[in-house]
């Protein structure tokens, strides 16, 4: 894809985020099963449902911008998921494995937050106010998920000390 207009860049970013969210829909159930902390499993189960909504919202964003949500592979998310799967498979103290999983999930959230913020900035020059509102709503939810993961990680690590 060549970037000849801002819309070309927006389209690529929407497509990457759409692929990233859909990768998470596939990966999160694996992560949930590996966790031993009930609070972590519940938080990730809740976020899985949010992630499905995020994917649907990106379809709405794409439609409002008259672009396809499909077309790009998000290799960054693929790498984060691969690293998380690897770390979760190390074994050991279940609380430390949970903390490692939560740290990787936190990395995923920070990646998504940075991508949504960048996309919102780019979309501010577009006529689609609906797209901006949908993206902002998702950003707020991603930030909330990151905050929850931070608290869960801190609690998990405190109980291993």
Wavefront OBJ file of the C-alpha trace (Angstrom):
o trace
v 0.000 0.000 0.000
v 1.259 3.432 -0.907
v 0.441 6.435 1.204
v -0.627 9.155 -1.188
v -3.217 10.764 1.080
v -4.012 10.904 4.786
v -6.924 8.597 4.044
v -4.481 5.947 2.781
v -2.663 6.047 6.113
v -5.946 5.996 8.043
v -7.108 2.982 6.027
v -3.891 1.084 6.787
v -4.118 1.904 10.496
v -7.781 0.827 10.686
v -6.898 -2.416 8.904
v -3.957 -3.120 11.208
v -6.066 -2.437 14.301
v -8.921 -4.559 12.977
v -6.536 -7.460 12.430
v -4.975 -6.893 15.870
v -8.358 -6.968 17.608
v -9.344 -10.138 15.739
v -6.044 -11.807 16.667
v -6.852 -11.019 20.302
v -10.321 -12.535 19.993
v -8.577 -15.783 19.050
v -5.715 -15.538 21.589
v -7.509 -14.347 24.740
v -9.380 -17.615 25.407
v -5.988 -19.405 25.530
v -4.671 -16.818 27.948
v -7.744 -17.079 30.155
v -7.374 -20.856 30.406
v -3.725 -20.555 31.469
v -4.424 -18.189 34.336
v -4.832 -19.393 37.898
v -5.972 -16.083 39.400
v -9.799 -15.882 39.302
v -9.771 -12.078 39.228
v -7.378 -12.100 36.274
v -9.479 -14.668 34.422
v -12.612 -12.603 35.014
v -10.939 -9.364 33.888
v -9.611 -11.027 30.739
v -12.979 -12.659 30.021
v -14.622 -9.241 30.303
v -11.966 -7.767 28.033
v -12.499 -10.542 25.487
v -16.114 -9.409 25.175
v -14.963 -5.780 24.877
v -12.458 -6.814 22.209
v -15.259 -8.324 20.125
v -17.056 -4.982 20.390
v -13.847 -3.142 19.419
v -13.611 -5.242 16.269
v -17.236 -4.468 15.400
v -16.638 -0.765 16.055
v -13.700 -0.785 13.671
v -16.025 -2.208 11.023
v -18.320 0.774 11.687
v -15.360 3.171 11.529
v -14.250 1.656 8.225
v -17.755 1.940 6.842
v -18.084 5.571 7.921
v -14.755 6.337 6.231
v -15.690 4.307 3.146
v -12.765 1.895 3.493
v -12.441 -1.840 4.002
v -11.526 -3.024 7.517
v -9.563 -5.931 6.006
v -6.325 -5.929 4.082
v -3.377 -5.625 6.453
v -1.760 -8.043 8.892
v -0.710 -6.643 12.281
v 2.662 -8.277 12.810
v 3.231 -6.302 16.017
v 0.212 -7.937 17.668
v 1.235 -11.308 16.293
v 4.627 -10.887 17.994
v 3.129 -9.770 21.305
v 0.778 -12.749 21.320
v 3.609 -15.131 20.462
v 5.755 -13.758 23.272
v 2.840 -14.021 25.711
v 2.190 -17.638 24.716
v 5.859 -18.430 25.225
v 6.040 -16.806 28.660
v 2.807 -18.462 29.808
v 4.331 -21.816 28.891
v 7.408 -21.398 31.092
v 5.620 -22.784 34.127
v 6.691 -22.330 37.727
v 4.943 -20.508 40.529
v 1.354 -19.960 39.264
v 1.256 -16.446 40.732
v 4.409 -15.501 38.829
v 3.076 -17.067 35.634
v -0.110 -15.023 36.127
v 1.994 -11.896 36.649
v 3.954 -12.632 33.452
v 0.734 -13.149 31.509
v -0.721 -9.929 32.894
v 2.456 -8.030 31.996
v 2.207 -9.284 28.416
v -1.482 -8.345 28.315
v -0.492 -4.940 29.619
v 1.994 -4.610 26.748
v -0.827 -5.444 24.343
v -3.017 -2.765 25.904
v -0.291 -0.125 25.639
v 0.239 -1.038 21.984
v -3.482 -0.693 21.304
v -3.694 2.580 23.242
v -0.863 4.106 21.197
v -2.442 2.932 17.938
v -5.908 4.244 18.809
v -4.472 7.597 19.936
v -2.560 7.952 16.669
v -5.604 7.015 14.620
v -7.805 9.493 16.499
v -5.288 12.248 15.781
v -5.266 11.388 12.081
v -9.062 11.187 11.875
v -9.569 14.621 13.401
v -9.190 16.134 9.964
v -11.843 13.876 8.444
v -15.507 14.759 8.126
v -16.534 11.617 10.026
v -17.312 12.666 13.579
v -18.902 9.243 14.118
v -15.551 7.554 13.468
v -13.830 9.767 16.037
v -16.479 9.056 18.663
v -16.244 5.287 18.125
v -12.450 5.361 18.271
v -12.497 7.503 21.429
v -14.923 5.107 23.103
v -12.610 2.180 22.340
v -9.568 4.113 23.534
v -11.282 4.805 26.856
v -12.039 1.091 27.277
v -8.461 0.111 26.400
v -7.126 2.563 28.984
v -9.494 1.129 31.588
v -8.346 -2.410 30.773
v -4.709 -1.351 31.153
v -5.480 0.153 34.562
v -7.221 -3.057 35.708
v -4.275 -5.163 34.551
v -1.851 -2.908 36.421
v -3.787 -3.377 39.654
v -4.061 -7.139 39.162
v -0.356 -7.440 38.408
v 0.559 -5.441 41.509
v -1.737 -7.584 43.657
v -0.333 -10.807 42.188
v 3.281 -9.764 42.713
v 2.583 -8.538 46.259
v 1.211 -11.937 47.199
v 4.410 -13.682 46.039
v 6.744 -11.492 48.100
l 1 2 3 4 5 6 7 8 9 10 11 12 13 14 15 16 17 18 19 20 21 22 23 24 25 26 27 28 29 30 31 32 33 34 35 36 37 38 39 40 41 42 43 44 45 46 47 48 49 50 51 52 53 54 55 56 57 58 59 60 61 62 63 64 65 66 67 68 69 70 71 72 73 74 75 76 77 78 79 80 81 82 83 84 85 86 87 88 89 90 91 92 93 94 95 96 97 98 99 100 101 102 103 104 105 106 107 108 109 110 111 112 113 114 115 116 117 118 119 120 121 122 123 124 125 126 127 128 129 130 131 132 133 134 135 136 137 138 139 140 141 142 143 144 145 146 147 148 149 150 151 152 153 154 155 156 157 158 159 160 161
